[in-house]
Amino acid sequence: MADHFHLAIVYHCREGRASETAKALPGKTTGNVTADGYSGYNCLSTGTVNRLRSGYWGHLRRKVYVALPKNAKNHENREVLGLVAEIYKLEDEAHDRWSEGSDEHLRLRQARS
């Protein structure tokens, strides 16, 4: 990373899910915002804020799992769950070998996901 970048990960918890909380968070910061699919967060990727918004693999995994029919052995959702598991393995490998966000980590993601 260049010297002028300062990486911070911030978790903000507040009772309720009103969009006013989401609107108050960014301030003058820049970067990505990881949030679930709740529409109250839409304001983070539009208008003057215009942040790149990303989701959680865990949310996708849970939704796919819940949609899996009971006793379905060869359902297409099982393939999706397997792909998500491979992404988790890739991230574990990258975490063990390099720092997150490194060039090596990016190359591994591009090659295997």
N, C-alpha and C positions, 0 to 999 in steps of 0.2 A: 504494500500500500504506500502511496505517496505520503510524505511527511505532513501535508496539510489536511489529511483526513483523520478524523477521530471517530472511531466506531463505537457506538453505544447501542445496547439492547435495553429497551425500557418496557417494563410490564406495568400496566396501569389498570387497576381494578376499582370499580365503583359500583355501588348498588344501582340496579336498573340498567336499561339499555338505550336510553334516549340518545338521539343523534347530537344533542348539545355537548355531551361528553366527548364524542369523536371530533366535533368541530373545535373544541378547546385544546385538544392534544398537540397538533403539529407545531403550533407556534412558528418560529422561523427555521425550524429544522428541515432537513431534506432527507431523501432516501425512501426506502420501501416501507410499506405498512403491511404486516401480516395480521389478518383478521378473518373471522368466519364469514359466512355468506349473509349474515343479517343485513337487511336493507338500511338500517340506521348508520352503517359505515359507508354507504355509497358516497357521502359527501367528501370522503377522503381521496377519492379518485376523480373528482370533477371540479370545475370552477377554478378558483385561485389556488387551491391546495394542490390538486393534480398529482397525487402520489401514485407510484406504481404499487398496486395492491396484489398481494399474494395470499393464497389459502394454505390450509394445513392438509398434509397427506392423511393425517389421522381422521379428519372429518370425512374425506373421500372414502377412506377405508371403512369407516363406521356405516356410512350410507349404503355402500355396496354390500356390506355384510348383512345389514338389516333387510335389504331387498332380496337376499338369497333365499329361494324357496326352501322350506324345511325338507330334509332328506334328499336334496338334489346333489347327486354325486358328480355329474358332468356339466354343471351349469356354467355359462360364460362368466358369471360373477366370480367363480373360483379362479379363473384365469386372471382377472383383474386383481384379485387379492394376492395372487402369486407375483404379479408385476410390482405391486406396491411393496411386498416383502423384499423383492430384489433391490428396489430403491433404498429401503431401509438398510440392507446389507451393504450396499455401495457407500452410503453415508457413514456407516460404522467404520468401514475400511478406510475411508478418507480421513475420518476423525483420528483414527489410530496412527496413520502415517504422516499426515501433514496438518498444517493449520487450516481451519475452514476459510474459504475464500482465496486460497493460494492458487497460483497458476496450475499446479499439479492437480489440485482438487477439481478445478474447472475442466481440465483435460480428461480426468477420469469420468466426470459427469457426462461430458460430450461423447466419449467413447462407449459408455455402457448404459446410458439411460435414454 
